Amino acid sequence: MPDIASLPARAENAMPLDPLAYAPGQPLAHDRAYLRQLLAQRNQSEGRHAAIDAAIEQAFVRDVAMLVLDMCGFSRITASHGIIHFLAMVHQMEQAARPAIAGNGGEVVKQEADNLFAVFGHPVQALEAALDIDRALCAMNAVQAPEAALHASMGIGYGPTLVIAGMDLFGHEMNLACKLGEDIAGPGEILLTASACAQLPAGRYVFSDLPYTIGGTPMPAHRLEGCLFERPLGGAQHG
């Protein structure tokens, strides 16, 4: 699969009315306007759902790893120190997270308040980025007051995902990564879906099982307990 950055953008006025008008092998648009156009055609063309679904999958769906980061303590910190203080902390979180993500071959897809969402080609990259983020936050916390301490929870997933370049991610693994990073992980914890964990090389990381349920359905997950090797801050290669 090509990297997100390598997929060509397409101006809205250049989009064909028929998703099947593309020749095999021709690069497809992957922006939100094109997706909306295909979805509109799908809603108006009951007999062509399969063909339009195939066009959407070809243009937007690929196997990716995603990292969902959530800063901890929003309500408590805002209540005690005010929203400006917390926004300044969000800015510090970005200074730690964005270089770690880029240094491990990832791309920030979007940021919503104190949540940050990034995409990678492989779960190793996502996990190494999470480790680098945690190390950077620990370094920041060592030189600032306790009320300014930065803590984040992170969830990682991997699998077929509908990617709107530079804007959003949709899919089952994205939902699970959000659940892990935003609702289940505690401060400083890195949780992975079973799919993401299965892609990691043996003997490099230590995990504990963390089963949970969504709507009564059991969902296996794994908590990172440690890394069995050390490397300098600044990026890792998967494999």
HUPE-V339619 format. One record per backbone hydrogen bond with DSSP energy under -1.0 kcal/mol. CO is the residue of the C=O (numbers start at 0). NH is the residue of the N-H. Records with the same first field share a line. If there is no record, write none. Layout:
CO=NH + NH
This chain:
3=6
10=13
11=14
17=20
22=25
29=164
30=34
31=35
32=36
33=37
34=38
35=39
36=40
37=41
38=42
39=43
44=47
47=51
48=52
49=53
50=54
51=55
52=56
53=57
54=58
55=59
56=60
59=162
61=160
63=158
64=119
65=156
66=117
67=154
68=115
69=152
72=76
73=77
74=78
75=79
76=80
77=81
81=85
82=86
83=87
84=88
85=89
86=90
87=91
88=92
89=93
90=94
91=95
92=96
93=97
96=100
97=101
98=102
100=105
101=104
106=118
109=116
111=114
113=70
114=111
115=68
116=108 + 109
117=66
118=106
119=64
121=125
122=126
123=127
124=128
125=129
126=130
127=131
128=132
129=133
130=134
131=135
132=136
133=137
134=138
135=139
136=140
137=141
139=142
144=147
145=148
150=71
151=187
152=69
153=190
154=67
155=192
156=65
158=63
160=61
161=169
163=166 + 167
167=163
169=161
170=174
171=175
172=176
173=177
174=178
175=179
176=180
177=181
178=182 + 183
179=184
185=188
188=153
189=223
190=155
191=221
192=196
193=197
195=198
196=199
200=203
203=227
205=224 + 225
207=222
211=218
213=216
216=213
218=211
220=209
221=191
222=207
225=205
